Amino acid sequence: MIIGDIMTTEVITVKAEDSAPQVARLLKEHQISGLPVVDEENRVIGIITEQDIIVRCQKLEIPMYFNFLQGQVFGDCTKNLQQQVEKMKCVQAKDIMKEDPTVANFDQDVKEVARMMKNKDLNMVPIVKNSKLVGVVTQKDIFKATC
């Protein structure tokens, strides 16, 4: 069986210039853990996962606060947080994506792709045909097809 037989063909993608908040919204909205970044010709140039977004967001310094007389009193400057959030809006997919991602060819054997995913600890792999994105396959897809 080839990977093209089991791949998902309706792929959610982003462009390199899309903002990090847009990417995070797509991941959440479609309940997916990662997605390919493609260029104008639909070639895969990167991958962004939930973990990439989380790591980037961890760099934000959240101000400390405490409740006092039914209100919140901030111990740190909230202006700094506002500036950081504005900077995050300017972060683009190209700034957080993993470049040169592992891809599989449309006609590769499912077992070969499964081994590759295991060896490289990948949950999702973009599938290409003639260097263009045609689908994605996840560990769950392979499990369903082989069990």
C-alpha positions as CSV (number, residue, x, y, z in Angstrom):
1,M,0.0,0.0,0.0
2,I,1.3,3.5,-0.8
3,I,1.1,6.5,1.4
4,G,-1.1,8.3,-1.2
5,D,-3.8,5.8,-0.5
6,I,-4.2,6.8,3.2
7,M,-3.2,10.5,3.3
8,T,-5.5,13.4,4.1
9,T,-5.9,15.5,1.0
10,E,-7.7,18.5,2.6
11,V,-4.7,20.1,4.1
12,I,-4.7,23.2,6.3
13,T,-1.6,25.3,5.3
14,V,-0.1,28.7,6.0
15,K,2.2,30.9,4.1
16,A,5.6,32.2,5.5
17,E,4.2,35.7,5.9
18,D,1.1,34.6,8.0
19,S,1.2,35.8,11.6
20,A,1.8,33.5,14.6
21,P,-1.6,34.3,16.0
22,Q,-3.2,33.3,12.7
23,V,-1.3,30.0,12.8
24,A,-2.3,29.4,16.5
25,R,-5.9,30.1,15.6
26,L,-5.9,27.6,12.7
27,L,-4.3,24.9,14.9
28,K,-7.0,25.4,17.6
29,E,-9.9,25.8,15.2
30,H,-9.1,22.7,13.2
31,Q,-7.9,20.7,16.2
32,I,-4.6,19.8,14.6
33,S,-1.2,19.6,16.2
34,G,0.8,21.0,13.2
35,L,0.6,22.2,9.7
36,P,2.8,22.7,6.6
37,V,4.1,26.1,5.5
38,V,4.0,26.4,1.8
39,D,5.3,28.9,-0.8
40,E,3.4,30.4,-3.7
41,E,3.8,27.2,-5.8
42,N,2.5,25.0,-3.0
43,R,6.0,23.6,-2.2
44,V,6.5,22.7,1.5
45,I,9.1,25.0,3.0
46,G,8.5,24.4,6.7
47,I,6.4,22.9,9.5
48,I,4.8,24.6,12.5
49,T,3.6,22.6,15.5
50,E,1.7,23.5,18.6
51,Q,5.0,23.1,20.4
52,D,6.6,25.8,18.3
53,I,3.9,28.2,19.2
54,I,4.1,27.3,22.9
55,V,7.8,27.8,23.0
56,R,7.5,31.2,21.4
57,C,4.7,32.2,23.8
58,Q,6.8,31.1,26.8
59,K,9.1,34.0,26.0
60,L,6.4,36.4,27.0
61,E,6.9,37.8,30.5
62,I,3.5,37.7,32.2
63,P,3.1,40.3,35.0
64,M,2.6,39.2,38.5
65,Y,-0.6,40.3,40.2
66,F,-2.6,39.8,43.4
67,N,-6.3,40.4,44.4
68,F,-6.9,43.3,46.7
69,L,-10.3,44.7,47.7
70,Q,-12.1,42.8,44.9
71,G,-9.6,44.2,42.3
72,Q,-6.4,43.1,40.8
73,V,-3.2,44.9,41.6
74,F,-0.3,44.3,39.2
75,G,3.2,44.0,40.8
76,D,4.9,44.4,37.4
77,C,4.4,46.8,34.6
78,T,1.5,45.7,32.3
79,K,2.8,48.1,29.6
80,N,5.7,45.7,29.1
81,L,3.3,42.8,28.5
82,Q,1.3,44.9,26.1
83,Q,4.4,45.6,24.1
84,Q,5.3,41.9,24.1
85,V,1.9,40.9,22.8
86,E,2.2,43.5,20.0
87,K,5.5,42.1,19.1
88,M,4.0,38.6,19.0
89,K,1.4,39.8,16.5
90,C,4.3,40.8,14.2
91,V,6.0,37.3,14.4
92,Q,5.5,35.5,11.2
93,A,5.3,31.8,10.4
94,K,8.7,32.0,8.8
95,D,10.1,33.1,12.2
96,I,8.9,30.0,14.1
97,M,8.7,27.2,11.5
98,K,11.1,24.3,11.3
99,E,12.7,24.7,7.9
100,D,13.5,21.8,5.5
101,P,10.9,19.5,6.9
102,T,10.9,15.8,6.3
103,V,8.4,14.9,3.5
104,A,7.2,11.7,1.9
105,N,6.5,11.1,-1.7
106,F,3.0,10.2,-2.8
107,D,4.0,6.7,-4.0
108,Q,6.2,5.7,-1.0
109,D,5.3,2.5,0.8
110,V,3.2,3.1,4.0
111,K,5.6,0.9,6.1
112,E,8.6,2.9,4.9
113,V,6.9,6.2,5.9
114,A,5.9,4.7,9.2
115,R,9.6,3.7,9.9
116,M,10.7,7.2,8.9
117,M,8.2,8.8,11.2
118,K,9.2,6.5,14.1
119,N,12.9,7.1,13.6
120,K,12.5,10.9,13.4
121,D,9.8,11.1,16.1
122,L,7.3,12.8,13.8
123,N,3.6,12.9,14.3
124,M,2.8,14.4,10.9
125,V,4.5,14.3,7.5
126,P,3.6,16.3,4.4
127,I,3.1,14.2,1.3
128,V,4.4,15.6,-2.0
129,K,4.0,14.7,-5.7
130,N,6.3,16.5,-8.2
131,S,7.6,18.6,-5.3
132,K,4.1,20.0,-4.6
133,L,2.0,19.4,-1.4
134,V,-0.8,16.9,-2.1
135,G,-1.6,15.7,1.5
136,V,-0.5,14.9,4.9
137,V,-0.3,11.7,6.9
138,T,-0.3,11.3,10.7
139,Q,0.6,8.5,13.0
140,K,-3.2,8.0,13.5
141,D,-3.7,7.6,9.7
142,I,-1.0,4.9,9.6
143,F,-2.4,3.2,12.7
144,K,-5.9,3.1,11.1
145,A,-4.5,1.7,7.8
146,T,-2.3,-1.0,9.3
147,C,-4.3,-2.3,12.2
